[in-house]
């Protein structure tokens, strides 16, 4: 049984909570990274789950990597072996077929910020703080902080946040597009579940839509359109495509009841 990461049921059908709980600050050590990967792999294979909320609890999301595991002694070592499991977990979460949202209370710093950026959406509490403070340790992010943050908020803002190592408060995170909504701290988990639950009853083509967007992020426009055409064709192979098109012809838009298949 996992020690630091659990899959919990939520208040909504077809939505689970990927719960982080490693006192005191949910520092992401190697064991936690491996448990995240295992939990995401389990969720990936569950047909009964269509939405996932990543949550670190009411006080803190995740304060970053466990610095005690960094290879520092008489001389600096190669950290690749330590950061590899975390990146494996982050890619696994980022590529889940389900719709995902991070529910951020408190700090999401370093690896915690990197984890939050792997989900489709981020919602946070009014007192939440984001950041990539690695430069203050004399190092740089190693879990996607230079890459995902740049794609979310743009080159100049990403440089400023990464170069300074400062914390980004909730209101600013919303203004720059790092999060999609800010709520009272006590409401964050419920609002995150509510957000993702709205997609849980959507058509099976949401998987195709997510795959088209994610696979097309890092290729040319021409290649991206080819990916879109591939997933466009795949979406027609679902039961929901038949349901949706038939419902539109008979009853107009917005009336279809989808099965998720």
N, C-alpha and C positions, 0 to 999 in steps of 0.2 A: 504494500500500500504506500502511496506517495506521502511524503512527510510535509512538503511545503506547498504543493499545488493540488487543488481538488476540483472536480467537476460537480457542481451543485445544480439542483433544479431551481428554476426561477418562478416568479409569480405568473408567468405567461406560458402558454402552451408552445412547444417546439423551440423554446429558448432556454439555454443553460448559461450558468455563470462559471467562468474559469477563474477560480478564487486563488489569489496569492496570499500566503500567510507564513511568513518567516520573520518572527520577531527579531529586532525591534522595528526595523525599517524596510523589510522586504528586500534586503540586499540580494542581488542576483549572483549567487555562487554557482559553481559547476553543477552541483546536485540539483539546484532549482532549475537550471537551464535544461538539464536532462528530463526532469519531471514535466516541464512545460512542453518539451518536444513530445513526450509520451502522451500527455493529455490531449494535445492538439491532434496527434495521430489517431487517438481514439475517437475524438469528435469528428474528424474527417470521414470516418467510416460509418457514422451514425445517420441513417436515413430519417430518424425521428427528430433530428435537430436541424433547424434552419436559421437559427440566430444564436450568436455567442456574445456575451458580455465579459470582458476582462476587468477584474476588480481587485484592488488590493486592500479593501476595507475602508472604514469610515475615516481613519486618521491619515493614511499614507498609501499611495499607489506603489511606488518603488523608488528608493533613494539612490539607485544606481548599482553598479557592480560591487561585489565584495572585495574591497581594496586589499584585505588581508591575504587574498589569493594571488595578488600581483607578484610576478617573478622579480622581486627586488631583494638583493642581498648585498654582498660585497661589490657586485656589479650587476647591471641590468641584464635580465634574460629576455628571451624571445617570448612574447605573450600569446603567440598565435594558437598554441595548444589550449590555452585557457579561454580564449574568446571564441574558438571554433564551435563548441556546443551551444553557446548563446546565439550565434548567428544561425546555426541550424534550426534552433527553436523559433527564432524570429521569422525566418523564411517560411517555416511550416505554418505559423499562424497567419502570416501575410497571404499565403496561397490557399487558405481554407476555402472550400466552396461555399460555406455559409456566409451570411452577412454578419460582420463583426463590429463591435464598438467597445472602446475603452471608457470605463467609468472612473474618472480620476478625482480622488479626494487627496488633499495634501500635496506632497511632493511627487513629481515625476521627473527625476533628474538622471542624467547619464543614461545608463542602461534602461532605467524606468521610462525615460522620455522616448528612447529608441523603441522599447516595447510598445508604448502607446501609439507610435506612428505606424506600426504594422497593421493596425485595424482599419476598417473602412471609414469609421467615424471616431471622434473623440468628443465626449461631453465631460464637463468638469464642474467642481464646486467653486463658489465665489472666492474661497481662500486658497485655491490650488496654485501651484507654482511649477513651471516647466523649465528645463534648461539642460545644456550640455556643458557641465563645469570641468571637463577633463583638462582643459588648458591650464587650470589653476593648480593642477598636479604636475604640470610640465609634460603632459602627454596629450593625445587627441582622442576623439571618440573611435571606438573599434567595433560598434554594433550597428552602424548605419547612420550615426548622427550627422555626418557631413553630407550624406547622400539623400536620405529621406526628408530631412528638414529642408534642404535646398529645394526639393521637388514640391514641398508643401507651401513654403512661404517665400520662395524666390532667393536668388543668389545673394543679393546685398544684405537682406535681413538675416539669412543663414550665416553669412560671414560674421556679421556683428555679434550675433548670439553666441556663435562658436568661439570667436576670437576673444570675447570678453569673459565668457564663462558665467555670465550673469543669469539670474533667474527671471523668468517671464511670468508676470502675474496673469490671472485668469482673464481679466478684461482685455489686456493686450493680446493674449493668445487668441481670443475671439476676433479681435480687430484684424490680425494678420492672417487669419485662416488656419491657425494651428488646431483650433477646436471649432466645433460647429454650434455649440450651445454652452451657456453657463447657467447653473441652477444653484439654489440654496444648498449648502453642503449636505444637509440631511436628506435631500431629494435625489442625489446624483444617481444612485443605483436604480431607483424606481424609474427615473427619467430615461436612463440608458436602456433598461428593459423595454420600456414603452416605445422607444425609438426603433429598436431592432425588431420588436414584435410586429410593427407595422409592415415589415417585409416578410415575416415568417409565413404569412398566408398568401404571398405573392406567387407568381408562376415559376415553374422550373427554369425558365429562361433567365432568371436572375443569375444563375450559375454561369451561363454563357455570357451574359453581359459583364459580369465581374471579370471573367477570364479574358474577354476581349480587351477590357481596359487595362488590366494588369500586364498581359502579354504584350500589349502595344506601347507600353510606357517608354521602352528603351530602344525602339527601332525607328526606322524612317517612316514617313507618312505612307509611302507606298506599301511597305511591309505591314504597317498597322492596318491599312484597309484590307489587305489580304487576310489578316487575322480576323478582322471583323466579319468578312465574308464567310470564313470558316465557321465562326460561331453563329452567324446568321442562319446558315444552312443547318447547323446542329440544333438550333432552337426549334426548327420546324419538325424535328423528330420527336418532340415531347407530346404527351397527352394534353398538356395545358395549351399548346398551340391550337389544337383542334377545338378545345373548349372555348378559348378566347376568340378565335375567328368566327366560330359558329354563333357565339353569344353576341358579338358585334353585329353580325348580319341580321340576327333576329330581334335584338333588344337595344342596339346602340352601344356606345362605349361605356366602360366602367361598371358593367353589371355581371361580369364573369365571376364564377366561383372556382378557384383553382385548387387542384389536388397536390401540387408540388411535384408531379411526375411528368 
